[in-house]
């Protein structure tokens, strides 16, 4: 654990800065919040940087809130399973549509993030617990949620928090691992959100989102 603490101390300031940026993002307008939601729809089995670039292209061409599936699909270079993820974006548009705009924030109960995560998993096509937790973290509301992607799970196994590496996780198992990660973070005296970013950076080499 000494090596992990040492790594954390090296990256601590950058990690805290990134989490502060997420909190600022959460105060942005609904279109920006929707963009973050789409980012979290795109990232499964894809590189985060490639997904970010794809979203910048969509935003630049005015295709985030409108435009055909074909037009959206054409901008998803570097995003794996682009047909599915195009469908997820279109479904999210429909779900959060408000008049001529988009309304995401009114669906978020800041006083009950667990309830909000459940709603997202149940209603947003393409969202599981990992994606919903990722989205909430990226808008500054998921400090006590675990984003159990491949990098996090590998590091949890390496640290002995879990015994096996799982590629498919049921709701019950997700909650169990999340609780174990919370307890591990507490033992290390590292906030859960910061431990998550630390593990992710150890797996990817960058502190991103």
matplotlib code that plots the C-alpha trace (Angstrom):
import matplotlib.pyplot as plt

x = [0.0, 3.0, 3.5, -0.2, 0.0, 3.2, 1.5, -1.4, 0.8, 2.5, -0.9, -3.0, -3.1, -3.9, -6.6, -8.2, -8.1, -9.8, -12.6, -13.1, -13.5, -16.2, -18.0, -17.8, -19.1, -22.1, -23.1, -23.1, -26.1, -28.1, -26.6, -23.2, -24.6, -26.1, -22.8, -21.2, -24.0, -23.2, -19.5, -20.4, -22.6, -19.6, -16.8, -17.6, -14.9, -13.6, -10.7, -12.0, -9.8, -11.3, -14.8, -14.0, -12.8, -15.9, -18.1, -16.2, -16.9, -20.6, -20.8, -18.9, -21.2, -24.4, -25.2, -25.4, -29.1, -30.2, -29.2, -29.9, -28.5, -26.4, -24.9, -24.1, -22.6, -20.3, -18.6, -17.9, -14.5, -12.5, -15.6, -16.3, -19.7, -20.7, -24.1, -25.2, -23.8, -25.5, -28.8, -28.0, -27.5, -30.7, -32.7, -31.1, -32.2, -35.7, -35.7, -34.4, -36.1, -37.8, -39.4, -36.7, -34.0, -32.8, -33.4, -31.2, -30.7, -34.4, -34.1, -31.2, -32.0, -28.9, -30.2, -30.5, -27.7, -28.4, -32.0, -30.8, -28.4, -31.1, -33.3, -30.5, -29.9, -33.6, -34.3, -31.1, -30.5, -26.9, -26.4, -25.5, -24.3, -20.8, -21.9, -24.5, -21.8, -19.3, -21.8, -22.7, -19.0, -18.3, -20.8, -19.5, -22.2, -20.6, -17.9, -19.2, -19.9, -17.5, -16.9, -16.1, -14.4, -11.6, -8.9, -10.5, -11.4, -7.8, -6.4, -8.9, -7.8, -4.2, -4.7, -6.6, -9.9, -11.6, -10.6, -11.4, -11.6, -15.1, -16.1, -19.9, -21.3, -24.8, -26.4, -25.9, -22.3, -21.7, -23.0, -20.9, -17.7, -18.6, -18.9, -15.6, -13.9, -15.4, -14.0, -10.6, -10.6, -11.4, -8.6, -6.2, -7.7, -8.2, -11.6, -13.4, -13.6, -9.9, -9.0, -11.1, -9.2, -5.9, -6.6, -7.8, -4.6, -2.5, -4.3, -4.2, -1.3, -3.4, -5.8, -8.8, -12.4]
y = [0.0, 2.3, 2.4, 3.4, 6.1, 7.4, 7.5, 9.3, 12.0, 12.6, 13.1, 14.5, 18.1, 17.3, 14.9, 17.4, 20.1, 17.7, 17.0, 20.7, 21.1, 18.4, 20.5, 23.5, 21.4, 20.5, 24.2, 24.6, 24.9, 21.9, 21.4, 21.0, 18.6, 16.6, 16.6, 15.0, 12.4, 11.5, 11.3, 8.6, 6.8, 6.7, 5.6, 2.0, -0.1, 3.1, 5.5, 8.5, 10.9, 9.6, 10.0, 13.5, 14.4, 12.9, 15.0, 18.1, 17.4, 16.8, 20.1, 22.0, 20.8, 21.4, 17.6, 17.2, 18.2, 17.8, 16.1, 12.6, 9.4, 9.1, 12.5, 11.7, 8.3, 10.0, 11.9, 8.9, 8.0, 6.4, 5.4, 1.7, 0.3, 3.6, 2.3, 1.4, 4.7, 6.7, 5.1, 5.8, 9.5, 9.8, 8.0, 10.4, 13.4, 12.1, 11.4, 14.8, 16.9, 20.1, 22.2, 23.2, 22.5, 19.9, 19.4, 17.1, 18.9, 18.8, 15.0, 15.1, 15.0, 16.5, 15.4, 11.8, 10.8, 7.0, 7.5, 9.6, 6.9, 4.3, 6.5, 7.0, 3.2, 2.5, 5.2, 6.1, 3.6, 2.5, 3.3, 0.7, 1.5, 2.2, 4.7, 6.4, 6.8, 8.1, 10.8, 11.9, 12.1, 14.1, 16.7, 16.9, 14.7, 11.3, 11.7, 8.6, 6.5, 3.9, 3.8, 0.2, 0.1, -2.2, 0.0, 0.3, -3.4, -4.4, -2.2, -3.4, -7.0, -6.0, -4.5, -7.5, -5.7, -8.2, -11.8, -12.0, -9.7, -9.6, -8.3, -8.5, -7.3, -7.7, -4.8, -6.8, -7.4, -3.8, -2.6, -5.1, -4.1, -0.4, -0.9, -2.7, 0.1, 2.7, 0.8, 0.5, 4.2, 4.9, 2.7, 4.6, 7.9, 8.8, 10.1, 7.6, 9.9, 10.6, 6.9, 6.3, 8.9, 7.6, 4.0, 5.3, 7.3, 4.3, 2.3, 4.9, 7.2, 10.3, 12.1, 12.8, 12.2]
z = [0.0, 0.4, -3.3, -3.8, -1.2, -2.8, -6.2, -4.7, -3.1, -6.5, -8.3, -5.4, -6.5, -10.1, -9.1, -6.7, -9.5, -11.9, -9.4, -8.9, -12.7, -12.6, -10.0, -12.2, -15.1, -13.1, -12.9, -16.7, -18.9, -19.9, -23.3, -21.6, -19.1, -22.0, -23.8, -20.6, -20.6, -24.2, -23.4, -20.8, -23.3, -25.8, -23.5, -22.8, -24.6, -26.3, -25.4, -23.5, -25.5, -28.8, -27.4, -26.3, -29.8, -31.4, -29.1, -30.0, -33.7, -33.0, -31.0, -33.7, -36.5, -34.4, -34.3, -30.5, -30.2, -33.8, -36.9, -38.4, -37.1, -40.3, -39.7, -36.1, -37.0, -39.5, -36.7, -34.4, -35.8, -33.0, -31.0, -30.8, -31.7, -33.4, -34.6, -31.1, -29.6, -32.3, -31.2, -27.6, -28.3, -30.3, -27.6, -25.0, -27.1, -27.1, -23.3, -22.3, -25.0, -23.6, -26.3, -28.7, -26.2, -23.8, -20.0, -18.0, -14.7, -13.6, -13.7, -11.2, -7.5, -5.9, -2.5, -3.4, -5.8, -5.3, -6.4, -9.4, -10.4, -10.3, -12.5, -15.0, -15.2, -15.7, -18.3, -20.2, -23.0, -22.8, -19.2, -16.6, -13.1, -14.3, -16.9, -14.6, -11.9, -14.4, -15.6, -12.1, -11.1, -14.2, -13.2, -9.6, -8.0, -7.7, -5.1, -3.2, -6.2, -7.8, -11.5, -11.9, -15.3, -16.3, -14.9, -11.5, -11.3, -12.2, -9.5, -6.9, -7.7, -7.5, -4.1, -2.9, -2.5, -4.9, -5.6, -9.3, -12.3, -13.7, -17.1, -16.4, -13.1, -11.8, -9.8, -6.5, -7.3, -8.3, -5.0, -3.1, -4.9, -4.5, -0.7, -0.6, -2.5, -0.1, 2.8, 1.1, 0.4, 4.0, 5.2, 3.0, 4.0, 0.4, -0.8, -3.0, -6.0, -5.7, -5.4, -8.6, -10.6, -9.2, -10.3, -13.7, -14.2, -13.2, -15.9, -18.7, -17.8, -17.7, -15.4, -17.7, -17.2]

ax = plt.figure().add_subplot(projection="3d")
ax.plot(x, y, z, "-o")
ax.set_aspect("equal")
plt.show()
